[in-house]
Amino acid sequence: MGKEDLKKRLAEINQGLKTKFVFADEDSFLVQRISTGLINFDQVLGGGLPRKAVTIMYGNESSGKTYLALHAIANAQKEGLECGYIDAEFSYDPEWAEKIGVDNSNLYLMQPETGEVALDSVLALLTAGVDLVVVDSIAALLPTKEFTGSMEDNTIGQQARLMNQFFRKHGPANTKTALVMINQVRTGIGTYYVSDALPAGKGQQFFSRIIMHCKRGKPIQEKGNPMPQGFQMHLTCKKNKTAPPLGECDIPFYYSGDVDKDTMVFQLGVDSGLVERRGAYYSYGDIRGLGRENFIDAVKEQGLMDSFVEHVQGVMANG
């Protein structure tokens, strides 16, 4: 059967049943992404945060989840995109966000009283076509029954029901938005080993297209300064339906909010095999250094940082 015959058949079906069948080769089905501005993070995601999809970032406290979300917002705003932030934890700090690069004057911000209000607001932003929306966090969403009831009321399962209903509505409502939902972790009950359980049920694990685990790594310290300047975030992509899963990367997080792109490029070089590591020594061509900082300094001193960055990005782009 030819293409024209197929189109005719499809038109007849749509007209008769009032459906919206299309062909699977339409451009609208291709994954479109929004860059986070962090090349290591984008690499693990598959090129950036996917539009028309849910990306979940979870982990222990102070592991960098909110920082990643705010950095993605800052980078999206630089591209002229619309962004929204649902602060269910009532912890949004405009000064800290501004340090990361967020333009607070152009950010839709809401601190909802209940989870129903929060998720209805998210659906409204999706319907309006906002480019990037962040919910911080799923664990903090408060069901109305719990909000209006007493502390003695049994509200087990309310959050999970709320989230499952939202996810079922999400698909038809989301036409272009990259939705990022942050979650915390809880210890699994009734297990013989320590396991991380995500609050608000398992529906989020099925409906999301990407699940990213954020873990706090080694502290970052400068020479001659005993106080740590930050820490290494270790990210593991537990699920990815838009690119190969189980990718990992390390991103330096500084308490100042600064972004050390040189260190991120260095880590990409190590991950791709461009930078050779033997014990504590790193080498790239004729450059050799003991430790990450000394190696990066040696690359800078020889004026090769720009060509090094170009080389690394070329290697990663080619696979």
N, C-alpha and C positions, 0 to 999 in steps of 0.2 A: 504494500500500500504506500503510495507516494505521500510527500509532506503536505501537499494541498488537500488530499483526501483526509489526512489526519486532522488538519486544521478545521475542515468542514465538520467532521465527526465531533470534535471538541466543542465547536460552536453550538452544535445541536444539543449536546449534553448540557452545556451551561444554560442554554435558553430554556430547555425543558425542565431542568431540575433547579434552576436559579442558583447554580453553583459557580465556582470560580476556578475551574481547572485551567492550568497553564502547562506549557512544556518545561521540562526540567533543565533545559539549557539556557534559560533566561539569565541575564546578568545579575538580576536582583538576588539570585541564590548564591552568588559568589561571596565569600567572606570578606567584608570590608572592616578595616581596623583603625583604631586611634592609638597613636604612639604614646607611650608613657614618658618619653624623654630620657629613659634609662635603657641604654642599648642592651645591657645584659638581660634585663627584665623582658624587653621586647623580644629578644632572641628566644627565650624560653616559652613565651606566650605563643610564638609563631609569627611575630611581626607586630604585635600590639594587642590591645584589648579589642575583641570582636564586637562589632555592632549587632543589634538585634539578638543579643545573647546575655546570659548572666555569667559573671565571673565572681567566684567566691574566694576570698582570701581569709585564712584563719590561722590561729596560732596562739601561743601564750601571751601574757601581758608584756608590753614593752618589747615587742619583737619587730616593730617597724611597719605594721599593717596600715595604720592611718597615714604614715609618712608616704608610703607608696601611692595611696589613693590621692593624697593632696598633690603629690608631684605630677601624677597623671592629669589632674585638673589644671595645674599650672601650665603644663605643656599644651594641653588642649586649648586653653584660653589664648595662648600665644598664636595658635593657628586660627583664631577667630571663632572657635566653637562655643556653643552654649553648654553650661554645666550647672548641675544642681547637687545639693548636699543635704541629706536627711540626717540630722544629728540626734539620734534617739538616745544617746548617752549623755546629752547635755554637757558636752565637754569641748565643744569647738572653741579654739583659741585663735582669733583673727590675727594676732601679732605673730604667732608661730607659723600660721598658714602663709602670711605675707613674706616671712623669711624664706619659705620654700619657693615662693614665686606666685602664689595665688593672688588674683585680683579680686579682693573682697567686694568691690563695688559692682562687679559683674557676675557674682555668684548667687544663685538662688539657694537660700538657706532656710531650713525649717527645723524647729525643735518640737516635735509632736507630743501631745499628752498621751495618746494611746497608739497601739500598733495598727489598729484599723485606720486611724487618721493618717498615720505614716505611709502605709501601703496604698491607700487611696490617693495620696499625694504623689507617690511614685508613679502610679498608673496615669495620673493626670499629666505628669511630666513626659511620660512615654508617648501618650496620645498627642501631646503638643510638639513632639519631635525634638526634644532637647537631646544634644549629642552624647553627653556623658553624665550619668547620675550615680552618686555614691550613697549607700545606706550604711551608717555606722551606729549601731551594729544590729545584727539579727537577734543576738542574745538579749539586747536591751529593749526590744519591742514588747510593749505592755498590752496584753489583751484587755478590752474594756471590762469584761467580767471580773478580771483580777483588779483592775483599777477602782471599780465601784464597790467591790466586795470587801470583806474584812480580812485580816491577816490569817484567820483560821479557815477560810474557805479552801476547798480542794479544787485547784485549777490545773491539774495535770492534763497535758495534751492540748491545752488551749492554744499555745504558741504554734505547735505543729499543725493544727487544723487551720490556723490563720495563714501560715506560710504556704501550705498546700493549696489553699483557695487562691492565694495571690499568684502562685506559679501557673495555675491553670488559666488565669486571666492574662498573665504576662504575654503569652505568645501572640494572641490576636491584637493586643494593644501596642506592642513594640514594633515599630516599623523602621527605626534607624538608630536606636539608642544603645550605647554600651553601658550596661548596668553592672556596677561593682557592689557587691554586698560583703561587708566585713563580718566575721563571726569569731567568737571566742572558743575555748575548748573546756570541756569538763571531763572528769575521770569517769570512765565507763563503770556502771554498777553491775555487780554480780559476775565479774570476770576474774580469772586467776592470774592475770597479768595487767600491767598498767597500760591503758589504752585511752586515746583521745576520742571523746564523743562530742559531736557538734550540737549545741542547743537548737531546739525548734524542729526536731525530727529529721528523717532521712530523705524527705522529699527534695530538699535542696541539693542533695548529692545526685539525684536522678535528673532534675530539671536543669541544673547548671551545665554549661559547656566547658568551663575551665574551673578547676579547683586548685588553688595555690596554697601550699603550706609555708608559713613564715616562721623562721627559727632564729633566735638570738645566738650569735656566734662569739668569736674571740673579741676581746676589747681592742680598740685602736689607740695606740699610744705614740706620742711624739718623743724624739730623743731629748733627754734631759727634763722631761715633764712626767712626774709620777702619776698624775691624774689622767685617766682615760679620756680621749677626745670623742669617743663614740664606740661603735662595735660593728662587726661584720654581720650583715643579714644573710642568712642562708635560705634560699628559696627552692622549693621542690614542687614541680607541677605534678600533682597526684592524678589529675584527670585532664585530658585535653581532647576535645572532639573537633578541633580546628587545625591541629598540628600533632606531630609525634609527642606522646606524653612522657612523663618521668624525667623531663629535662631539669637540670639544676644550675644554679648560678649563685655567686656571692656579690653582694652590693654593699659598699661602705656607707654606713650611716653615721653622720656627725651630729653631735648635740647642737651645733650652731645652725644646722639646717643647710649647710653648704653641700654641694655635690662635687665629689672628686672624680671627674671623668677619666683622668689619667689612670687611676687605680682600676676603674671598671674596664677600660680598654686592656690594661695589663692582664686582668683576670680572663678576659675573652681570649687573649693571646695564649694563655696557659691552657685554657679549655680546648682550644682548637689545635694545640700542638705546635703552634708557631714559636712560642717561647718554651724552650726546653728547661725542664727542672730536674736537677740532680741533688737530692738532699735539700739543703737550704740555699743552694746556688741556682740562679736563673741565667740563661744565656739566650741571646738573639743575635745571630751573625757573629761579629767580633766583640760584642758587648757581653760582659759577664759581671754579675753582682751578687753579693751575699745578702739575701733577704729581699723582700719586695721593695722596700723604700730605697735601698741602695741601687737596685737595678733600675727603677724608674728614674732616679736622679742621674744615673749614668746615661740613660737614653736622652734625657733633657740636656745634659752637659754637652753631648755630641751633636745637639741640634737635630736629632732624628725623630722627635716625638710625632711631628706631622706625618712623616712617611711611615712611621710605625703604625699610627692609627689607620692610615690608608691601607696598609698591608693587611692588618687584622680584619678590617671591614670587608676587604676583598675576599679574604679566605672564608669568612663566615657567610658571605653572600653566595659563594660558590659551593656551599654545602659542608 
